[in-house]
Amino acid sequence: MANYDMIAQQIGGPLWLFVIIVVWTMVWKLLALWKAARNKDVAWFVVMGILNTIGILPILYIYIFSKWTKKKPMKEIKVVKKKTPKKKSSKKKK
C-alpha cells in the first residue's frame, strides 16, 4: 500500500482519479484512432496518436471533424458473366 501512497503523492491527487482519467482518455483515443484510420485521415491519426488531451481532441474528431470529410461513394461493382462457348456435339448429322 505504501507504493500506491507514493504514486498518489507524485501525481498530486488520489490514485483512483488518475486511473479513471487514464481509462477515459484511452477509450476515446482508441475510438477516434479507429475512426480516423477507417476514414483514411492520416494527419488526424498522427496528431491524436501523439497528443494527450484527456479525450477532448478525440471526442471533437468523432463528433465534429470526421463528419466534415467528404465521403466518396463506393464504386458499383459490375458483375460480368463470362459466356461459355457452346460445345459442338460429338454426333455427326446424317
Secondary structure, 3 states (H helix, E strand, C coil): CHHHHHHHHHHCCCHHHHHHHHHHHHHHHHHHHHHHHHCCCHHHHHHHHHCCCCCHHHHHHHHCHHHCCCCCCCCCCCCCCCCCCCCCCCCCCC
